Amino acid sequence: MRLVVWNAGMAVHRKLKFVLNEMHPDFSVLSECAREDVLTKQIPGGGSWNCTKWVGSNKHKGLAVQTSGGY
């Protein structure tokens, strides 16, 4: 099992592809992450991101948990 925890510094859209495609995490916990609908619009070249759980009061700066690999 691989766990990635990252303080995105409100710039997760710039490095998300690297985190998911190069690190292959089973669980990702990203602080200072935009809400899924906002983040999908910010990803270079379009694309999408499936967030398992997101919490926060500011749509641009919350805590996201993403799972993959059957979790």
The first five atom37 places (N, CA, C, CB, O) and aatype in JSON, in Angstrom:
{
  "aatype": [12, 1, 10, 19, 19, 17, 2, 0, 7, 12, 0, 19, 8, 1, 11, 10, 11, 13, 19, 10, 2, 6, 12, 8, 14, 3, 13, 15, 19, 10, 15, 6, 4, 0, 1, 6, 3, 19, 10, 16, 11, 5, 9, 14, 7, 7, 7, 15, 17, 2, 4, 16, 11, 17, 19, 7, 15, 2, 11, 8, 11, 7, 10, 0, 19, 5, 16, 15, 7, 7, 18],
  "atom_mask": [
    [1, 1, 1, 1, 1],
    [1, 1, 1, 1, 1],
    [1, 1, 1, 1, 1],
    [1, 1, 1, 1, 1],
    [1, 1, 1, 1, 1],
    [1, 1, 1, 1, 1],
    [1, 1, 1, 1, 1],
    [1, 1, 1, 1, 1],
    [1, 1, 1, 0, 1],
    [1, 1, 1, 1, 1],
    [1, 1, 1, 1, 1],
    [1, 1, 1, 1, 1],
    [1, 1, 1, 1, 1],
    [1, 1, 1, 1, 1],
    [1, 1, 1, 1, 1],
    [1, 1, 1, 1, 1],
    [1, 1, 1, 1, 1],
    [1, 1, 1, 1, 1],
    [1, 1, 1, 1, 1],
    [1, 1, 1, 1, 1],
    [1, 1, 1, 1, 1],
    [1, 1, 1, 1, 1],
    [1, 1, 1, 1, 1],
    [1, 1, 1, 1, 1],
    [1, 1, 1, 1, 1],
    [1, 1, 1, 1, 1],
    [1, 1, 1, 1, 1],
    [1, 1, 1, 1, 1],
    [1, 1, 1, 1, 1],
    [1, 1, 1, 1, 1],
    [1, 1, 1, 1, 1],
    [1, 1, 1, 1, 1],
    [1, 1, 1, 1, 1],
    [1, 1, 1, 1, 1],
    [1, 1, 1, 1, 1],
    [1, 1, 1, 1, 1],
    [1, 1, 1, 1, 1],
    [1, 1, 1, 1, 1],
    [1, 1, 1, 1, 1],
    [1, 1, 1, 1, 1],
    [1, 1, 1, 1, 1],
    [1, 1, 1, 1, 1],
    [1, 1, 1, 1, 1],
    [1, 1, 1, 1, 1],
    [1, 1, 1, 0, 1],
    [1, 1, 1, 0, 1],
    [1, 1, 1, 0, 1],
    [1, 1, 1, 1, 1],
    [1, 1, 1, 1, 1],
    [1, 1, 1, 1, 1],
    [1, 1, 1, 1, 1],
    [1, 1, 1, 1, 1],
    [1, 1, 1, 1, 1],
    [1, 1, 1, 1, 1],
    [1, 1, 1, 1, 1],
    [1, 1, 1, 0, 1],
    [1, 1, 1, 1, 1],
    [1, 1, 1, 1, 1],
    [1, 1, 1, 1, 1],
    [1, 1, 1, 1, 1],
    [1, 1, 1, 1, 1],
    [1, 1, 1, 0, 1],
    [1, 1, 1, 1, 1],
    [1, 1, 1, 1, 1],
    [1, 1, 1, 1, 1],
    [1, 1, 1, 1, 1],
    [1, 1, 1, 1, 1],
    [1, 1, 1, 1, 1],
    [1, 1, 1, 0, 1],
    [1, 1, 1, 0, 1],
    [1, 1, 1, 1, 1]
  ],
  "atom_positions": [
    [[0.85, -1.17, 0.0], [0.0, 0.0, 0.0], [0.9, 1.24, 0.0], [-0.97, 0.0, 1.23], [1.9, 1.3, 0.72]],
    [[0.54, 2.22, -0.81], [1.3, 3.45, -0.9], [0.43, 4.63, -0.5], [1.87, 3.65, -2.33], [-0.67, 4.81, -1.04]],
    [[0.91, 5.42, 0.44], [0.21, 6.6, 0.94], [1.03, 7.83, 0.59], [-0.03, 6.51, 2.48], [2.23, 7.89, 0.87]],
    [[0.38, 8.82, -0.03], [1.03, 10.1, -0.36], [0.3, 11.2, 0.39], [1.04, 10.37, -1.91], [-0.92, 11.33, 0.26]],
    [[1.03, 11.98, 1.16], [0.48, 13.14, 1.86], [1.24, 14.35, 1.34], [0.6, 12.99, 3.44], [2.47, 14.37, 1.35]],
    [[0.48, 15.36, 0.9], [1.12, 16.5, 0.24], [0.37, 17.78, 0.57], [1.19, 16.29, -1.29], [-0.85, 17.83, 0.45]],
    [[1.11, 18.81, 0.99], [0.54, 20.14, 1.14], [0.67, 20.8, -0.22], [1.27, 20.98, 2.28], [1.74, 21.24, -0.61]],
    [[-0.44, 20.86, -0.92], [-0.45, 21.32, -2.3], [-0.2, 22.81, -2.46], [-1.75, 20.98, -2.94], [0.13, 23.27, -3.55]],
    [[-0.36, 23.57, -1.38], [-0.11, 25.01, -1.47], [-0.97, 25.69, -2.52], [0.0, 0.0, 0.0], [-0.53, 26.63, -3.18]],
    [[-2.2, 25.21, -2.68], [-3.17, 25.75, -3.64], [-2.69, 25.64, -5.07], [-3.47, 27.2, -3.31], [-3.15, 26.39, -5.93]],
    [[-1.77, 24.72, -5.37], [-1.26, 24.54, -6.73], [-1.32, 23.08, -7.16], [0.18, 25.07, -6.84], [-0.51, 22.63, -7.97]],
    [[-2.26, 22.34, -6.61], [-2.35, 20.91, -6.91], [-2.58, 20.65, -8.39], [-3.46, 20.27, -6.09], [-2.14, 19.62, -8.9]],
    [[-3.25, 21.55, -9.08], [-3.53, 21.36, -10.5], [-2.27, 21.3, -11.36], [-4.42, 22.47, -11.0], [-2.29, 20.73, -12.45]],
    [[-1.18, 21.89, -10.88], [0.07, 21.89, -11.64], [0.85, 20.58, -11.51], [0.95, 23.03, -11.19], [1.6, 20.21, -12.41]],
    [[0.67, 19.87, -10.4], [1.48, 18.68, -10.14], [0.66, 17.42, -9.92], [2.34, 18.92, -8.95], [1.22, 16.36, -9.63]],
    [[-0.64, 17.51, -10.06], [-1.5, 16.36, -9.79], [-1.17, 15.19, -10.71], [-2.96, 16.75, -9.96], [-1.15, 14.04, -10.26]],
    [[-0.91, 15.46, -11.97], [-0.59, 14.4, -12.92], [0.65, 13.62, -12.46], [-0.36, 14.99, -14.32], [0.67, 12.39, -12.54]],
    [[1.66, 14.32, -11.99], [2.87, 13.66, -11.49], [2.55, 12.81, -10.26], [3.95, 14.69, -11.15], [2.95, 11.66, -10.18]],
    [[1.82, 13.38, -9.32], [1.51, 12.66, -8.08], [0.77, 11.37, -8.38], [0.68, 13.54, -7.13], [1.12, 10.31, -7.85]],
    [[-0.26, 11.43, -9.21], [-1.07, 10.25, -9.48], [-0.41, 9.27, -10.45], [-2.41, 10.67, -10.02], [-0.49, 8.06, -10.25]],
    [[0.23, 9.78, -11.5], [0.79, 8.9, -12.52], [2.19, 8.39, -12.21], [0.83, 9.62, -13.82], [2.53, 7.28, -12.62]],
    [[2.99, 9.14, -11.49], [4.36, 8.73, -11.2], [4.49, 8.04, -9.85], [5.28, 9.93, -11.26], [5.3, 7.12, -9.69]],
    [[3.72, 8.48, -8.87], [3.84, 7.92, -7.52], [2.88, 6.77, -7.28], [3.6, 9.01, -6.49], [3.09, 5.98, -6.36]],
    [[1.84, 6.65, -8.07], [0.86, 5.57, -7.99], [0.37, 5.31, -6.56], [1.45, 4.29, -8.55], [0.49, 4.2, -6.06]],
    [[-0.18, 6.34, -5.91], [-0.63, 6.13, -4.53], [-1.95, 5.35, -4.46], [-0.79, 7.49, -3.83], [-2.8, 5.46, -5.35]],
    [[-2.1, 4.57, -3.41], [-3.38, 3.93, -3.11], [-4.27, 4.92, -2.36], [-3.18, 2.63, -2.27], [-5.49, 4.93, -2.53]],
    [[-3.63, 5.75, -1.54], [-4.32, 6.81, -0.79], [-3.53, 8.1, -0.97], [-4.47, 6.44, 0.72], [-2.31, 8.1, -0.82]],
    [[-4.22, 9.19, -1.27], [-3.61, 10.52, -1.34], [-4.36, 11.43, -0.39], [-3.61, 11.08, -2.79], [-5.59, 11.48, -0.42]],
    [[-3.63, 12.16, 0.43], [-4.21, 13.17, 1.31], [-3.57, 14.49, 0.92], [-3.99, 12.83, 2.86], [-2.36, 14.68, 1.1]],
    [[-4.38, 15.4, 0.39], [-3.86, 16.66, -0.14], [-4.46, 17.84, 0.61], [-4.14, 16.78, -1.64], [-5.67, 18.07, 0.55]],
    [[-3.62, 18.58, 1.31], [-4.11, 19.78, 1.99], [-3.94, 20.97, 1.06], [-3.35, 20.01, 3.34], [-3.11, 20.95, 0.15]],
    [[-4.74, 22.01, 1.3], [-4.79, 23.2, 0.45], [-5.12, 22.82, -1.0], [-3.46, 23.96, 0.51], [-4.49, 23.31, -1.94]],
    [[-6.1, 21.96, -1.16], [-6.54, 21.46, -2.46], [-7.9, 22.04, -2.8], [-6.59, 19.91, -2.46], [-8.79, 22.11, -1.95]],
    [[-8.06, 22.46, -4.04], [-9.36, 22.99, -4.5], [-10.39, 21.87, -4.56], [-9.21, 23.66, -5.88], [-10.06, 20.7, -4.67]],
    [[-11.65, 22.27, -4.49], [-12.76, 21.33, -4.61], [-12.71, 20.68, -5.99], [-14.13, 22.04, -4.38], [-12.18, 21.26, -6.93]],
    [[-13.26, 19.48, -6.12], [-13.16, 18.7, -7.35], [-13.64, 19.45, -8.58], [-13.95, 17.42, -7.2], [-12.98, 19.4, -9.62]],
    [[-14.76, 20.15, -8.51], [-15.27, 20.86, -9.68], [-14.36, 22.01, -10.08], [-16.67, 21.39, -9.39], [-14.2, 22.29, -11.28]],
    [[-13.75, 22.69, -9.12], [-12.81, 23.77, -9.41], [-11.51, 23.2, -9.98], [-12.51, 24.6, -8.12], [-10.98, 23.71, -10.96]],
    [[-11.02, 22.15, -9.37], [-9.76, 21.53, -9.79], [-9.84, 20.98, -11.2], [-9.38, 20.42, -8.82], [-8.89, 21.12, -11.97]],
    [[-10.95, 20.35, -11.56], [-11.11, 19.8, -12.9], [-10.96, 20.88, -13.97], [-12.46, 19.1, -13.03], [-10.41, 20.62, -15.03]],
    [[-11.46, 22.08, -13.69], [-11.33, 23.19, -14.64], [-9.9, 23.72, -14.73], [-12.26, 24.33, -14.24], [-9.52, 24.3, -15.74]],
    [[-9.1, 23.51, -13.67], [-7.74, 24.04, -13.62], [-6.69, 23.09, -14.18], [-7.39, 24.38, -12.21], [-5.57, 23.51, -14.45]],
    [[-7.03, 21.82, -14.37], [-6.05, 20.84, -14.83], [-5.65, 21.16, -16.27], [-6.62, 19.4, -14.72], [-6.51, 21.25, -17.14]],
    [[-4.34, 21.33, -16.52], [-3.89, 21.64, -17.88], [-4.33, 20.56, -18.87], [-2.36, 21.78, -17.91], [-4.18, 19.37, -18.6]],
    [[-4.87, 20.97, -19.99], [-5.32, 20.03, -21.01], [-6.64, 19.36, -20.7], [0.0, 0.0, 0.0], [-7.0, 18.36, -21.32]],
    [[-7.36, 19.91, -19.74], [-8.64, 19.31, -19.36], [-8.42, 18.14, -18.43], [0.0, 0.0, 0.0], [-7.52, 18.17, -17.59]],
    [[-9.21, 17.12, -18.57], [-9.07, 15.96, -17.71], [-9.94, 16.08, -16.49], [0.0, 0.0, 0.0], [-10.68, 17.05, -16.32]],
    [[-9.85, 15.1, -15.64], [-10.66, 15.13, -14.43], [-9.9, 14.46, -13.3], [-12.01, 14.44, -14.66], [-8.87, 13.83, -13.51]],
    [[-10.42, 14.61, -12.14], [-9.85, 14.02, -10.95], [-10.99, 13.56, -10.07], [-8.93, 15.01, -10.19], [-11.92, 14.33, -9.8]],
    [[-10.94, 12.33, -9.63], [-12.0, 11.79, -8.8], [-11.56, 11.82, -7.34], [-12.35, 10.36, -9.23], [-10.67, 11.08, -6.92]],
    [[-12.2, 12.67, -6.6], [-11.89, 12.85, -5.19], [-12.85, 11.98, -4.38], [-12.0, 14.35, -4.77], [-14.06, 12.05, -4.55]],
    [[-12.31, 11.16, -3.5], [-13.13, 10.31, -2.67], [-13.84, 11.12, -1.6], [-12.3, 9.22, -2.03], [-15.02, 10.9, -1.32]],
    [[-13.12, 12.08, -1.0], [-13.71, 12.94, 0.04], [-12.99, 14.27, 0.03], [-13.62, 12.26, 1.45], [-11.76, 14.32, -0.04]],
    [[-13.75, 15.36, 0.11], [-13.19, 16.7, 0.19], [-13.94, 17.46, 1.27], [-13.27, 17.45, -1.18], [-15.17, 17.41, 1.33]],
    [[-13.22, 18.16, 2.13], [-13.85, 18.98, 3.17], [-13.19, 20.34, 3.18], [-13.74, 18.3, 4.57], [-11.99, 20.47, 2.92]],
    [[-13.97, 21.36, 3.5], [-13.44, 22.71, 3.61], [-14.54, 23.74, 3.47], [0.0, 0.0, 0.0], [-15.62, 23.45, 2.96]],
    [[-14.25, 24.95, 3.92], [-15.22, 26.04, 3.81], [-14.88, 26.98, 2.65], [-15.27, 26.82, 5.12], [-15.71, 27.81, 2.27]],
    [[-13.69, 26.87, 2.1], [-13.25, 27.67, 0.96], [-13.05, 26.73, -0.22], [-11.93, 28.47, 1.28], [-12.24, 25.81, -0.13]],
    [[-13.77, 26.92, -1.32], [-13.72, 25.98, -2.44], [-12.34, 25.87, -3.1], [-14.72, 26.38, -3.48], [-12.1, 24.97, -3.89]],
    [[-11.44, 26.78, -2.77], [-10.09, 26.76, -3.33], [-9.05, 26.19, -2.37], [-9.69, 28.14, -3.74], [-7.89, 26.02, -2.75]],
    [[-9.45, 25.91, -1.13], [-8.45, 25.52, -0.14], [-9.08, 24.6, 0.9], [-7.85, 26.77, 0.55], [-9.56, 25.04, 1.95]],
    [[-9.08, 23.3, 0.6], [-9.66, 22.33, 1.52], [-8.73, 21.13, 1.66], [0.0, 0.0, 0.0], [-7.57, 21.18, 1.24]],
    [[-9.25, 20.08, 2.24], [-8.51, 18.84, 2.43], [-9.17, 17.76, 1.58], [-8.46, 18.41, 3.94], [-10.36, 17.5, 1.71]],
    [[-8.39, 17.14, 0.7], [-8.91, 16.11, -0.2], [-8.28, 14.77, 0.13], [-8.65, 16.49, -1.68], [-7.09, 14.68, 0.43]],
    [[-9.1, 13.73, 0.07], [-8.62, 12.36, 0.2], [-9.04, 11.63, -1.06], [-9.18, 11.66, 1.51], [-10.22, 11.64, -1.43]],
    [[-8.1, 10.99, -1.7], [-8.35, 10.26, -2.94], [-7.88, 8.83, -2.75], [-7.66, 10.92, -4.15], [-6.81, 8.6, -2.18]],
    [[-8.65, 7.87, -3.24], [-8.26, 6.48, -3.14], [-8.25, 5.85, -4.52], [-9.21, 5.72, -2.21], [-8.94, 6.3, -5.43]],
    [[-7.47, 4.81, -4.67], [-7.44, 4.06, -5.91], [-6.99, 2.63, -5.6], [-6.51, 4.73, -6.96], [-6.74, 2.29, -4.44]],
    [[-6.88, 1.82, -6.61], [-6.42, 0.46, -6.39], [-7.39, -0.41, -5.63], [0.0, 0.0, 0.0], [-6.98, -1.33, -4.92]],
    [[-8.69, -0.14, -5.78], [-9.69, -0.97, -5.12], [-10.02, -0.59, -3.69], [0.0, 0.0, 0.0], [-10.76, -1.3, -3.02]],
    [[-9.48, 0.54, -3.22], [-9.8, 0.99, -1.86], [-10.99, 1.9, -1.86], [-8.61, 1.7, -1.23], [-11.41, 2.38, -0.81]]
  ]
}
